[in-house]
Amino acid sequence: MPTERFQFTGEGGHQLAAALELPDSEPAAYALFAHCFTCGKDTLAAKRISVALAAKGIAVLRFDFTGLGSSEGDFANSTFSSNVADLVRAADHLRTTRKAPSLLIGHSLGGAAILAAAGRIPEAKAVATIAAPSDPAHVTGLFKEHIDTIRAQGEVEVSLAGRPFRIKREFLDDIAEHELMNDITALHKALLVMQSPVDDTVGIDNATKIFVAAKHPKSFVSLDHADHLLSKPADALYAAEMIVAWAGRYIDTAKSAKVSDVVEEPRRVVVQETRKSKFNQIITVGPHHLVADEPVAAGGEDAGSGPYDFLLAGLGACTSMTMRLYADRKSLPLDRVTVTLKHSKIYAKDCAECETRDGMLDQIERDIAMDGALDAEQRKRLMEIADKCPVHRTLTSEIRIVTKAAD
């Protein structure tokens, strides 16, 4: 899926770095994502959730707040209120260049900021928070031992997640003055609260306070066993799937497509390492998600099908589909097709009909079972049709693979 990178002007006049994760086709809806405190638009959770939503047809805009990531400005001069204002600016940019966001998503302090900004984005119909604090001042717990010094000196450098950040007295004053509960009770939008019961950064009592304060329609989803940053790919993917399923009730996530469009524009297949193990991969095909791995004997954990398994599955599925189309068109009494495949290596010299005479060759054995009251001639014809399936033709013809480095 394509990612469009650009800049827009934030509330303080600085250029803020943004990324718009786009579906392969025209977006059904647009979403705005707010990242966690001192994080950035390209954190694992932000990226994984955005990609997963884009796979479902929802374009997602995420950006670095002032002084973070690739955005201009000094983080020390930013406040909770300035972050909220920048979110409103981001929505304005989408409204001007694309379409205003109908879905707002916020992670951690970004969740609190999204709740505060939602009332200033009229087109937004649904708001989802992930591990959000019920009070923005909760974030001061990350540097509570420095608060007195900050108030006394006006500005102090603190270490957050191993990185230095300067926190000013103005930040403390601003965050203490914000009454988030007032924003929540006046939300008047569908709300989804997502929280892990084992989150040791933002406790689940925060989710309870947000949920109780909000008016219906409101929903809660427990992110069992997930950490605060959703560092496990499966947790981020689960959160994204829940958001899409829930938001579909409040925003238009349906994409209309003609059959001709589907034929002319094949869906992209995106394969990405999960880093859960040596070979584990997540495969995204449009709205579908698969897992690939290698068997234990090959050094993997056998958590998913192997590359050759997918190759055989593609050939088998295409074979069965092609036979079904032909049988239905000819009104043949074919009840069911079962295709069993096996891949192996053989010596070229053992293949009498092969052009290659030296070394090893790949061999795919394909056994086809046909249920139904078919006569011998019909079975023979269906076996001939099996070899005409598009994947079979691709595998037995010259293939050109173009490889290039992604931007």
C-alpha positions as CSV (number, residue, x, y, z in Angstrom):
1,M,0.0,0.0,0.0
2,P,1.3,3.5,-0.9
3,T,2.4,6.0,1.8
4,E,2.3,9.6,0.9
5,R,4.7,11.8,2.9
6,F,4.4,15.6,3.1
7,Q,4.5,18.5,5.5
8,F,1.7,20.9,6.7
9,T,1.8,24.0,8.9
10,G,1.1,23.4,12.6
11,E,-0.4,25.8,15.0
12,G,3.0,27.4,15.9
13,G,3.9,28.0,12.3
14,H,6.3,25.0,12.1
15,Q,6.3,22.5,9.3
16,L,5.0,19.2,10.7
17,A,6.1,15.9,9.0
18,A,3.1,13.7,8.1
19,A,2.5,10.4,6.5
20,L,-0.8,9.4,4.8
21,E,-1.2,5.6,4.6
22,L,-3.4,5.0,1.5
23,P,-5.3,1.9,0.4
24,D,-4.6,0.4,-3.1
25,S,-7.8,1.9,-4.3
26,E,-9.9,5.0,-3.6
27,P,-10.3,5.3,0.2
28,A,-13.7,4.6,1.7
29,A,-13.0,6.9,4.6
30,Y,-10.2,8.9,6.2
31,A,-8.8,8.7,9.8
32,L,-6.5,10.8,11.9
33,F,-4.1,9.1,14.2
34,A,-2.4,10.7,17.3
35,H,0.7,9.0,18.6
36,C,1.8,8.7,22.2
37,F,3.8,11.2,24.3
38,T,7.4,11.7,23.0
39,C,6.8,9.0,20.4
40,G,6.4,9.7,16.7
41,K,4.3,8.9,13.6
42,D,6.6,6.0,12.7
43,T,6.4,4.0,16.0
44,L,5.5,0.4,15.5
45,A,2.0,0.7,16.9
46,A,1.2,3.8,14.8
47,K,2.6,2.3,11.6
48,R,1.1,-1.2,12.1
49,I,-2.4,0.1,12.9
50,S,-2.3,2.6,10.0
51,V,-1.2,-0.1,7.5
52,A,-3.9,-2.5,8.8
53,L,-6.6,0.2,8.5
54,A,-5.4,1.1,5.0
55,A,-5.8,-2.6,4.0
56,K,-9.4,-2.3,5.0
57,G,-9.9,0.7,2.8
58,I,-9.4,3.5,5.4
59,A,-6.7,6.1,4.7
60,V,-4.9,7.1,7.8
61,L,-3.0,10.4,8.4
62,R,-0.4,10.4,11.2
63,F,2.2,13.1,11.9
64,D,5.0,14.0,14.3
65,F,4.0,16.6,16.9
66,T,6.1,19.7,17.2
67,G,9.8,19.0,17.9
68,L,9.4,15.2,17.5
69,G,10.6,13.0,14.6
70,S,11.0,15.0,11.4
71,S,8.8,17.9,12.5
72,E,10.2,21.4,13.0
73,G,10.1,23.3,16.3
74,D,11.3,22.7,19.8
75,F,9.6,20.0,21.9
76,A,10.2,22.1,25.0
77,N,7.9,24.8,23.7
78,S,5.0,22.4,23.0
79,T,2.1,21.8,25.3
80,F,-0.9,19.6,25.5
81,S,-3.0,22.4,24.1
82,S,-0.6,22.9,21.2
83,N,-0.8,19.2,20.4
84,V,-4.6,19.5,20.3
85,A,-4.4,22.5,18.0
86,D,-2.0,20.6,15.7
87,L,-4.5,17.7,15.4
88,V,-7.2,20.2,14.4
89,R,-4.7,21.6,11.8
90,A,-4.1,18.1,10.5
91,A,-7.8,17.6,10.1
92,D,-8.0,20.9,8.3
93,H,-5.3,19.8,5.9
94,L,-7.1,16.6,5.1
95,R,-10.4,18.5,4.6
96,T,-8.6,20.8,2.1
97,T,-6.6,18.3,0.2
98,R,-8.6,15.1,0.4
99,K,-11.6,14.7,2.7
100,A,-12.1,15.5,6.4
101,P,-11.5,12.5,8.8
102,S,-14.6,10.7,9.9
103,L,-12.6,8.5,12.3
104,L,-10.2,9.8,15.1
105,I,-7.7,7.4,16.8
106,G,-5.4,8.3,19.7
107,H,-2.7,6.2,21.5
108,S,-1.8,7.0,25.1
109,L,-1.5,10.8,25.6
110,G,-2.5,11.0,21.9
111,G,-5.8,9.5,22.9
112,A,-6.4,12.2,25.4
113,A,-5.5,14.8,22.8
114,I,-7.9,13.2,20.3
115,L,-10.7,13.4,22.9
116,A,-9.9,17.1,23.4
117,A,-9.8,17.8,19.7
118,A,-12.8,15.8,18.6
119,G,-15.3,18.6,19.3
120,R,-13.4,20.9,16.8
121,I,-13.6,18.3,14.0
122,P,-17.3,18.3,13.1
123,E,-17.0,15.6,10.3
124,A,-15.6,13.0,12.8
125,K,-18.3,10.5,13.6
126,A,-16.3,8.0,15.7
127,V,-13.4,8.3,18.2
128,A,-11.2,5.4,19.3
129,T,-8.7,5.6,22.2
130,I,-5.9,3.1,22.9
131,A,-4.4,3.1,26.4
132,A,-5.4,6.8,26.9
133,P,-5.2,8.5,30.3
134,S,-8.4,10.0,31.7
135,D,-6.4,13.1,32.8
136,P,-3.6,14.5,30.6
137,A,-1.7,15.3,33.8
138,H,-1.2,11.5,34.2
139,V,1.8,11.9,31.9
140,T,3.7,13.8,34.6
141,G,4.1,10.6,36.4
142,L,6.8,9.7,33.9
143,F,9.1,12.4,35.4
144,K,7.4,13.1,38.8
145,E,10.8,13.3,40.6
146,H,11.6,16.4,38.5
147,I,8.4,18.3,38.9
148,D,9.5,20.4,41.8
149,T,12.7,21.3,40.0
150,I,10.9,22.2,36.8
151,R,8.6,24.5,38.7
152,A,11.5,26.1,40.6
153,Q,13.9,26.4,37.6
154,G,11.3,26.8,34.8
155,E,12.9,24.2,32.6
156,V,14.7,20.8,33.2
157,E,16.0,18.1,31.0
158,V,14.5,14.7,31.8
159,S,15.1,11.2,30.4
160,L,12.1,9.5,28.9
161,A,12.4,6.0,27.3
162,G,16.2,6.6,27.3
163,R,16.0,9.9,25.4
164,P,16.5,13.4,26.7
165,F,13.6,15.9,26.6
166,R,13.3,19.4,28.1
167,I,10.1,20.0,30.0
168,K,9.1,23.5,30.9
169,R,6.9,24.9,33.6
170,E,4.4,26.0,30.9
171,F,3.8,22.4,30.0
172,L,2.9,21.5,33.6
173,D,0.6,24.6,33.9
174,D,-1.1,23.9,30.6
175,I,-1.7,20.2,31.3
176,A,-3.0,20.8,34.8
177,E,-5.6,23.3,33.6
178,H,-7.2,21.0,31.0
179,E,-10.5,19.4,32.0
180,L,-10.6,16.4,29.8
181,M,-13.7,15.0,31.4
182,N,-15.7,18.0,30.2
183,D,-14.6,17.1,26.6
184,I,-15.6,13.5,27.1
185,T,-19.1,14.3,28.5
186,A,-19.7,16.7,25.6
187,L,-18.3,14.4,22.9
188,H,-21.5,13.5,21.1
189,K,-19.7,11.0,18.9
190,A,-19.4,7.2,19.0
191,L,-16.6,6.2,21.4
192,L,-14.4,3.1,21.5
193,V,-12.2,2.7,24.6
194,M,-9.4,0.1,24.2
195,Q,-7.2,-0.8,27.1
196,S,-5.0,-3.6,28.4
197,P,-5.7,-4.8,32.0
198,V,-1.9,-5.3,32.4
199,D,-0.8,-1.9,31.2
200,D,1.7,-0.7,33.8
201,T,2.1,2.8,32.2
202,V,-1.6,3.8,32.0
203,G,-3.7,1.7,34.4
204,I,-7.1,0.3,33.3
205,D,-8.8,2.6,35.9
206,N,-8.3,5.4,33.3
207,A,-10.3,3.5,30.8
208,T,-13.1,3.0,33.4
209,K,-13.2,6.8,34.1
210,I,-13.4,7.6,30.3
211,F,-16.0,5.0,29.6
212,V,-18.2,6.1,32.6
213,A,-18.0,9.8,31.7
214,A,-18.9,9.2,28.0
215,K,-22.5,9.1,26.8
216,H,-23.7,6.4,24.5
217,P,-22.9,5.1,21.9
218,K,-19.8,3.8,23.6
219,S,-17.9,0.5,23.6
220,F,-15.0,-1.1,25.4
221,V,-12.5,-3.7,24.1
222,S,-9.9,-5.3,26.4
223,L,-6.5,-5.7,24.8
224,D,-5.6,-8.8,26.8
225,H,-1.9,-9.3,27.6
226,A,-0.9,-6.3,25.5
227,D,1.8,-3.9,26.7
228,H,1.3,-0.1,26.7
229,L,3.1,0.4,23.3
230,L,1.4,-2.6,21.6
231,S,4.9,-3.8,20.7
232,K,3.6,-7.2,19.6
233,P,2.4,-7.1,16.0
234,A,-0.5,-9.3,16.8
235,D,-1.8,-6.8,19.4
236,A,-1.6,-3.9,17.0
237,L,-3.3,-5.9,14.3
238,Y,-6.1,-6.9,16.7
239,A,-6.6,-3.3,17.8
240,A,-6.9,-2.3,14.1
241,E,-9.3,-5.0,13.3
242,M,-11.5,-4.1,16.2
243,I,-11.5,-0.4,15.2
244,V,-12.5,-1.2,11.7
245,A,-15.3,-3.6,12.7
246,W,-16.6,-1.1,15.3
247,A,-16.3,2.0,13.1
248,G,-18.2,0.4,10.3
249,R,-21.4,1.0,12.3
250,Y,-20.8,4.8,12.3
251,I,-18.8,5.6,9.2
252,D,-19.0,4.5,5.6
253,T,-16.2,1.9,5.2
254,A,-17.8,0.1,2.2
255,K,-16.0,0.4,-1.1
256,S,-17.9,0.0,-4.3
257,A,-16.0,-1.6,-7.1
258,K,-17.0,-3.0,-10.5
259,V,-16.0,-6.5,-11.5
260,S,-13.9,-5.0,-14.3
261,D,-12.0,-2.9,-11.8
262,V,-11.1,-6.0,-9.8
263,V,-9.9,-7.8,-12.9
264,E,-7.9,-4.9,-14.2
265,E,-6.3,-3.9,-10.9
266,P,-5.0,-7.0,-9.0
267,R,-4.6,-6.4,-5.3
268,R,-1.1,-6.0,-4.0
269,V,0.5,-8.6,-1.7
270,V,2.5,-7.1,1.1
271,V,4.8,-9.3,3.1
272,Q,6.5,-7.9,6.2
273,E,8.6,-9.4,9.0
274,T,7.0,-9.5,12.4
275,R,10.3,-10.1,14.2
276,K,8.5,-12.5,16.5
277,S,10.9,-15.2,15.3
278,K,13.5,-15.7,12.7
279,F,11.2,-16.3,9.7
280,N,7.8,-15.2,10.9
281,Q,6.0,-12.9,8.3
282,I,2.6,-11.2,8.1
283,I,1.0,-11.2,4.7
284,T,-1.6,-8.6,3.8
285,V,-3.7,-9.2,0.7
286,G,-6.3,-6.5,0.5
287,P,-8.5,-7.0,3.6
288,H,-7.0,-10.5,4.3
289,H,-4.1,-11.3,6.7
290,L,-2.0,-14.5,6.6
291,V,1.0,-15.7,8.5
292,A,4.1,-17.3,6.9
293,D,6.9,-19.2,8.6
294,E,9.2,-22.1,8.0
295,P,8.9,-25.6,9.6
296,V,10.9,-26.3,12.8
297,A,13.3,-28.5,10.8
298,A,14.1,-25.5,8.6
299,G,14.8,-23.2,11.6
300,G,11.4,-21.7,11.9
301,E,8.6,-22.1,14.5
302,D,5.9,-23.5,12.1
303,A,3.6,-20.7,13.0
304,G,2.3,-20.4,9.5
305,S,2.5,-21.9,6.0
306,G,5.8,-21.9,4.2
307,P,6.6,-20.1,0.9
308,Y,6.2,-23.2,-1.2
309,D,3.0,-24.0,0.7
310,F,1.5,-20.8,-0.5
311,L,2.8,-21.5,-4.0
312,L,1.0,-24.9,-4.0
313,A,-2.1,-23.4,-2.5
314,G,-2.3,-20.8,-5.3
315,L,-2.0,-23.5,-7.9
316,G,-4.5,-25.8,-6.2
317,A,-7.1,-23.0,-5.7
318,C,-6.7,-21.8,-9.3
319,T,-7.1,-25.4,-10.6
320,S,-10.3,-26.0,-8.6
321,M,-11.8,-22.6,-9.5
322,T,-11.1,-23.1,-13.2
323,M,-12.7,-26.5,-13.2
324,R,-15.7,-25.2,-11.3
325,L,-16.2,-22.4,-13.8
326,Y,-16.1,-24.8,-16.7
327,A,-18.3,-27.4,-15.1
328,D,-21.0,-24.8,-14.3
329,R,-20.8,-23.3,-17.7
330,K,-21.3,-26.7,-19.3
331,S,-23.8,-27.9,-16.7
332,L,-21.6,-30.9,-15.8
333,P,-22.6,-32.9,-12.7
334,L,-19.4,-32.0,-10.8
335,D,-20.2,-31.9,-7.0
336,R,-16.8,-31.2,-5.6
337,V,-13.1,-30.8,-6.6
338,T,-10.3,-31.8,-4.3
339,V,-6.7,-30.9,-5.4
340,T,-3.7,-32.4,-3.5
341,L,-0.3,-31.0,-4.3
342,K,3.3,-31.8,-3.4
343,H,6.6,-30.0,-4.2
344,S,9.9,-31.8,-4.5
345,K,13.3,-31.7,-6.3
346,I,14.2,-34.3,-8.8
347,Y,17.3,-35.0,-11.0
348,A,16.9,-33.6,-14.5
349,K,18.1,-36.8,-16.0
350,D,15.1,-38.6,-14.5
351,C,12.7,-36.5,-16.5
352,A,12.4,-37.8,-20.0
353,E,10.2,-34.9,-21.3
354,C,12.2,-32.1,-19.7
355,E,14.5,-29.9,-21.8
356,T,17.0,-29.5,-19.0
357,R,19.3,-32.4,-18.8
358,D,21.7,-31.6,-15.9
359,G,21.3,-30.7,-12.2
360,M,18.0,-30.6,-10.3
361,L,14.5,-29.6,-11.3
362,D,11.4,-28.5,-9.3
363,Q,8.5,-30.9,-9.6
364,I,5.0,-30.4,-8.5
365,E,2.7,-33.4,-8.2
366,R,-1.0,-32.5,-8.5
367,D,-3.7,-35.1,-7.8
368,I,-7.2,-34.1,-8.7
369,A,-10.3,-35.9,-7.2
370,M,-13.7,-35.2,-8.8
371,D,-16.9,-36.1,-7.0
372,G,-20.1,-36.4,-9.0
373,A,-21.9,-38.5,-11.6
374,L,-19.4,-37.7,-14.4
375,D,-18.8,-40.0,-17.3
376,A,-15.3,-40.8,-18.6
377,E,-15.3,-38.2,-21.3
378,Q,-16.4,-35.4,-18.9
379,R,-13.6,-36.4,-16.5
380,K,-11.1,-36.3,-19.3
381,R,-12.2,-32.9,-20.4
382,L,-12.1,-31.5,-16.9
383,M,-8.5,-32.8,-16.4
384,E,-7.6,-31.0,-19.6
385,I,-9.2,-27.8,-18.3
386,A,-7.2,-28.1,-15.1
387,D,-4.0,-27.4,-17.1
388,K,-5.5,-24.2,-18.4
389,C,-5.9,-22.5,-15.1
390,P,-4.0,-19.1,-15.1
391,V,-1.6,-20.0,-12.3
392,H,-0.6,-23.2,-14.1
393,R,0.0,-21.2,-17.3
394,T,2.1,-18.7,-15.3
395,L,4.3,-21.4,-13.7
396,T,4.9,-23.2,-17.0
397,S,5.6,-20.1,-19.1
398,E,8.5,-17.6,-19.0
399,I,8.2,-15.4,-15.9
400,R,9.7,-11.9,-15.6
401,I,10.3,-10.7,-12.0
402,V,11.1,-7.0,-11.6
403,T,12.8,-6.2,-8.3
404,K,13.6,-2.7,-7.1
405,A,14.4,-1.0,-3.8
406,A,11.3,0.7,-2.2
407,D,11.6,4.4,-1.5
